[in-house]
Amino acid sequence: MFLFRITYNRNYEVYLVYKPTLEFLKTTALTLEFVQSFGKQHHNRLKAKDKKAIIFAPAKYVDDTTLFNLRIEYCQLPYEIYRMTK
């Protein structure tokens, strides 16, 4: 999975899951395995700094409670990106 940290401030770190191909956008989603791995790597640092992670991704297959517990907020990529990759 292509994950980029695109910016941060005192409250959030913002990440992007993206590859500029239509196939990637149609088949990629945040999964439980991915967010648990991400959480293991980043949870303690985010908690120590009282931050949350915002992850922009094509889709998600994880419930909101799990994301909340890992200090992750999910945002869906805008549909315009799909049109731009055609």
Buried (B, 14 or more C-beta within 10 A) or exposed (E): BEEEEEEBEEEBBBBBBBEEEBEBBEEBBBBEEBBBEBBEEBBEEBEEEEBBBBBBBBBBEBEEEBBEEBBBBBEEBEEEBEEEBE
